[in-house]
Amino acid sequence: MNRSRARARRVRHPVAAGQFYPIEPATLYSEVRSLLDGGNSVGLRGTRAVLVPHAGYVYSGGVAAAAFREVDGDFRRVVVLAANHNGWASFSGVSIPEVTHCGIPGAEIPLHGDTIAKLRKDALFLAQPQAHTMHMIEAELPFLHCLQGAPEVPKFCLIPMIVGNLEAQQIRDLAGRLSDLTTNDTLFVFSVDLSHFYKDAKARKLDAYTIDSLLGRDPLALGNAVTDGNHVLMTMTELALRMGREPTLLQYRNSGEINGDTNKVVGYASIAFSEPIYLTVGEQRRLLEYARSEIESDRRGVVTVPMDESLLGQYPIFRLPRGVFVALMKEGRLRGCMGDLSGKEPIHRAVQTCARKAAFKDPRFPPLAAEEHSETSLSISIIDQPCRIKVGHPREHARALQPGVDGVILHYEGKQSTFLPKVWKSIPDPEDFLEELSLKQGSPRDAWSRKGAELRRYRAYEISE
């Protein structure tokens, strides 16, 4: 039995109702449902952690909803983390309030007493009441409640955490404690806003750095981010690495887009951490057919037409933003390959563009002739978010690679080149692999080992005809 039921009932009453979100339950949940229904899911699978903002719903509600709509409503335990915003509560560690329930309009969400009792045995966790007097966790609870239909009795229990000052080892320890809580019915919510009160252009630059570090799963880089919760973001990234979850940026905007004041803006982003991408047999078949039809359309001079919305409704995962490569093979040899590493376009658009380019725009080959159409086979590689390979000296890059597994991007003196993981079949030695990658971009053979060289690795999910 959850011990919170056996203890004397102590409720943390809402402080942001009527300010950050509506105070009347019917109005509140109508607004939250409208936000959740205000966009399309990108079809992520197994989302068990999300980054969401915590400003007033008029500013950041749509951004938060973009992440929450990727969450299945089958969770039974939710861990919500936010950074301490109360200057009167200076502490080291992680505070969990000594209450049994957290109230929001129309509901009181029980805390998960059993889990909290175990956590309190660890010196990392404490109770600092003043840390829980603000809105950062509370702002996320109506979304969670609404995902399960906003019943009178909530169907999930809560573990609210306010993160105070943490050393690097404490961040790793916290990520480890959270990892121990990972189950199929546990959801992690990280409540953080990005830069505060910079001019729009400066804010976007700062936020782009933060988002790039998050997508690259780089906890150390996040130490230099400008947000209201760097330690929370570093913990989130460490946890995602332990869970093996891939990040997807779902939405970014700032307050200036709402109120028109671009001189002092606050940045908001939503990111979901989900299972590595895979496609069902039906999804594979349809995407390959789509790529093939694009090549045929281009050959006949047909103007590019985006994938039909009804088809995207049937296959929402094609909306997922990811890097894509399309390759054509003829008689066992490459006949064209073009890709988009940015990961900013949805899969269906990237496939559309790359398929046409692979057939007709690869500078290494002449355009595909009509008679070759039936003589080629087509493959699509969907790549995850590249992560920087960290080494003490660039010479160590070769030893850091995983042959046969890693796709690699080499950045050197403003140039960029990449090899997909399947290139390892023809160049199995890591040093030879990197030398050829250096030559591919027109750099010296040993560019990969020179000062200033930066490597990023990625995984590729490949499907083929």
N, C-alpha and C positions, 0 to 999 in steps of 0.2 A: 504493500500500500504506500502511496506517496505520503511522506511524513508531513507535507504541508497541510494535509487534511486533519492531522492529529494535533497540530500545534494551534495555539490561539490565533485566530484570524487577524492579520494585520495587512491593510490594503494601502498601497501607494496610489493616491488619487491623482488623476490627470492634471497637469499644469498648463498644457498647451491647447486644450479644447477651447474653441471660441476665438483663438488667435491664429494658430498654425493650421487648424482644420476645424470643420463645423462641430458645434457642441451637441446638436440634436441628432440622435442616432440615425433616424431615417434619412436625414439630409446627408450625414456623413457617409453612410454606406452606399447611398445612391451616387455620391460624388466619387467614391473610391471605385465602385464598379464601372462608372463612366470612364475613369482614368485607365483601368485595366482593359476595358473594351476599346480604348481609343487608338489602338495600334495592332499590328499583326505579330504573332509569335514567329520567331525564326526557327522554331522546331528543335531547339536544344534538347538533348536527352540527358537525364540524370543530373539535373542542376541541384546541387546540394550546398552551394555557397553563393552569395550575391553581395556586391557592393552597391549601396544606395545612398542618396543624399537625405538630409533631414530638415530642410528648410520648410517654410509654409507651403502647403500644397499648390497654391497659385503659382509659386516659383518652381518648385522641384517635383511636384507630384507626378507629372507626366514622365519625368526621367526615372523616378523610382518605379513607376508602374511598368516601364520597359523591362526591368529586371524581374519584378515579381510575376509578370505574366509567363515567364519561362519556368516557374516553379510549379510542380504538381502539388495539389492540395492534400497529399497523403502524409505530410509530416505530423509527428506527434510530440516532438521536442525541438525547441528553437533556442539557439544561443545567439544573443544579440550583443555586439560589442560596439562601443563608441568611446571616444577620448574624453577625458575630463575637461569640462568647460567652466567649471566653477572655481574662480580664483581663490576662494576661501577654503578650498579642499585640496591642499597640497599633500600628495602621498606617493609612495613608491609601491608598485604592485597593481593588483586588479581588485576592484571593489565589487562585491555582490551585496545587494541590500538585504537587510534583515526584515523582510516582509514575506507574506504568504501569497499575495496577489498583486498584480498591477492593473489598475482600473483604467478603462477607456469608456467613452460614451456607449452605454448599452451592454457592457460586459466587464467582467473581472477575470483576468487571465491568471491561472494559478502558476506559481513557481514550481519547478521540478525539485522538490525537497530532497529526494534521495541523492540525486546527482550533486546538488549544492552542498549537502552534508559531507560528501566525500571530498569535494574540492576544498572545503574549509580546513581539511587536515593538512593541506599544503600551505607552506609559509608564503607562497606567492599571492594567495587570496586573503582578503580581509573585508571588513565592512566599514565604509566611510560614508555616513549618512548624507553629508552635504553634497557628495559627488552625484547623488541621484535626484537632485532637486530641479533638473533641467529636462529638456524635451527630446534629446537625441535618440533615445531608445523608444520613448513613447510614440514618436511620430511614425514609427514603422509598424506599430501594433495593429492599427485599423486595417492595413493592407493584409497582414497575416490572417487576421480574423475573417476578413472578407473572402480570402482565397478558399476558406473552408465553409463558405456560405453564411457567415455571420450568425451562427445559431445563438440561442440564449445562453447556452453553456458552451464555452470554448472547448474545442477538441484537442488542443495542444497545451503543453506546459512550457514554461519560459525559464531561461537562465540569463538574466540581464547582467552585463558586465561593463563597468566603466574602467577604462585603462588609465592608470596614472603614469608616473615616471618609470621607465623600464630601461635597464641596461641591455646590451646586445644578447647576452646569455639568457636573460629573463624573457626576451622576445622569443628566442628559440624554445625555451622551456614552456612558455604559454602555448606556442604552436603545438608542442608535443602533448600538452594536456588536452587541448582541443581535439587533436588527432585521435586521442584515446576515446573520445566521445563519439567518434564517427560511426554511425549506423545508417541503415537504409531509410529510417524515419526521422533522422536528425537533420535540421537545416541550420546553416550558419549565416547570419546577417551582419554585415559590417556597415555601420552607419557613419559616413564621413562626407563632409563637403570639401571641395578643392580650394583654390586660392580665394582670398578675401580682399576686396576693396582696392584692387588695382584697376587701371584703365583697361578697356576691353582687349586691345592688342597685346599688352603685357600679360594679362590674365590668360589669354589663349596660349601664349608661348609657355608660361609656367605650367598650365594644365596639360599641354601636349607632352611635356617632359614627364609629368606624373603618370599619364595614361600609357605612354610608351614604356615606362619602367614597370608598370603593372602588367601590361600585356607580355613584356619580356621576362616576367617573373624574376625581377632583380631586386631583392630586399635591400641590398646595400645602396643601390641608386636611390631608393625611396627615402633613405635617410636625408637626402638633399632636396626632397620635394617640398612644395609650399602648399600645405593643406592644414586642416584642423585636427588631423589624426595620423601623423606619419607612423607612429608605433602601431596603430591599429592596422594600417595598410601593410606594414612589414610583417606583422603577425599573419595577416590574411594570405600574403604571398607565400610565406613559409608553410602554412597549412595547405595551400593549393598544391605545392610541390609534393608534400607528403601524401596527399590524397590522389595525386595523379590526374588532377582536373585541369582542363584547358580554359583560359579566359577568353571571353568574347565581349568586346565593347558594343553596347546596345544603343546608348544615346549619350550625347554631351551637349550641354548648353549652359548659358549663364544668365544671371538675373537681369542683365541689360536687355536681353531679348524679350523680357516681359514688361519691364517698367520704362524702357527707353533710356535709362541712365547708364551711359557707357563709360562714365568716369570712375565709378566705384562699383565693380561687379563682383559677384560670388559665383564660382564655378561649380557645376554639378555633373556627375557622371554615373552611369549605371553599367556594371560589368557582372556577367554571370559566369560561374565556374562549373563546367559540365564535363561529361564523359568525352574522351577523344572521339572525333567524328567517325561515324560509320554509316553506310547506306544500306537499306534493305535491297533485296534482289530487284524488287519493283522500282525502287528509286534509282538504282544503278542503270537498269535498262532504259528508263525514261530519260536520264541525263545523257547517256551515250547517244540515244536516238536524237535528242535535241541538238547535240554537238554536230552529229552527222548531217542533220537537216540544215544547219546553219552553213556548213561548207557547200552543200548543194545549192542553197539559196544564193550564196555569194557568187558561185560559178555562173548562175543564170542571171546575175545582176539584180536580184531581189533586194530591196532595201531592208536593213535590219529592223526587226519588230521584236519588242520585249516579250518575254514569256507571258502567256495569258494568265490573268489573275485567278481564273478558276483552276488552272493547273497548279499555281502556287498555293492555292487553298488545299489542294489534294496532297501536295508535296511541300510543306512549309519549310523544310530544311534547306530548300534551294534558296531561301532568303538569307541564309546564314552568311555573314561576311567572312570570306576566307581567300587566301592566296590560291591561285589555280594555274596549272600548266596543262596544255593539251599537246599531245605528241602524235605524229603519224608515222607508221612504219610501212615499208614496202620491201618485200623479199628479205625480211630480217634486218633491214637497214633503216636508219632514221631518214625520214622524208620531210620532216618539218617539226619544229617544236617551239612554241612561244608561251610565255607565262606572264603572270602578274603577281609580284611578291607583296604588294602593298597590303592585301587583306582587307581593303576598304570597300570593295564591291561585293554585292551578294553573289553567291556561287553561280546562279543562272546567268547573270550579266557577264561575269568573268569568263565563264565557259563560252558564251556567245562570242565575245571579243577574241579570245585566245584561239578558238577553233578556226575562225576566219583567218587570223594572222598566221597560224601554223600552216595552213594550206596555201596561202597566197602571199604572205608578207615576210616569211623567214628569209633574210638576206643570203643565207647559205645555199638556198635552193631556188630553182625556177618555180613559178606558180604551178599549182597542181593542175594537170591537164584533165579534160573530161574523161578520157579513157583510163586514167589512173584512179578515178574515184573508187571503182570496185576492186582495185588491186592493193588498196591500203587498208591497214587496220588502225584503229584509233584508241588512244588511252587518255584518261584524265587523272591528274594527280591533284589532290586537295591537300594543302599544307596547313599545319597549325601555326600558332604565333611563334616566330623565331625567338630564341633565347641567346643572349650573348654568352660566348665561351670565355670564362675568366681564367687567365693564366698569369704567372708571375712575369714571364717574358714570352714574346711571340713565338720563339723557337719551340715552346712547349705545346703549341697548338696541335701538332701532329699526334702527340701522345694523348691529347684530350679527346680525340675523335672516337666515335664508335663506328667502325667500318660496317657497311651493310645496313646501318640503321639511320645515321644522320644525313640529312640534306644539309648543305653548307653554303653560307653566303659569306663572301670575302669582300670587305671594304678596305680600300687602300688608296690614299691620295685622291679622294673624290671619285674613284672608280668602284664599280660593283659587279660581281659575277657570282653565279651560283651553279652548283651541281645537285641534281636530285639524288636521293639515296640509291636509285637503281644504277647510277654511274659507277658505283663500287664494283659492280660485276665485271666491268672492263678495266678498272683501275683500282685494284684491291689494296695497294700499298698506300698508307696515309700520306707519306711525303710526296710520292708521285701524284697522288690525288690533288694535293694542295699546289704542287708545281703547275699542273695542268690548269687548275682553277685560276692561278695567277696569270698564266699565259692567255687564258680565255678573255680576260679583260684588257689585255694589251700591256700588262705590267711585267717587270722582270720575273724570271722563274722563281726567285726566292722571296718575292714580295710578301708572301704569307708569314715569313719569319722575321721581317724587318720591323723596326720601331714604327708605331702608328698603325700597323695592320690590326684589323678587328674582325673576328669571326663570329658568326651566329649560326646556331644549329636549329634544325626543325625536323619534324617527322612528316611523312607524306602518306596519304591514304590513296592508293591507286586502284582504279577500275579500268577495265579494257573490254573491247569487243571480242 
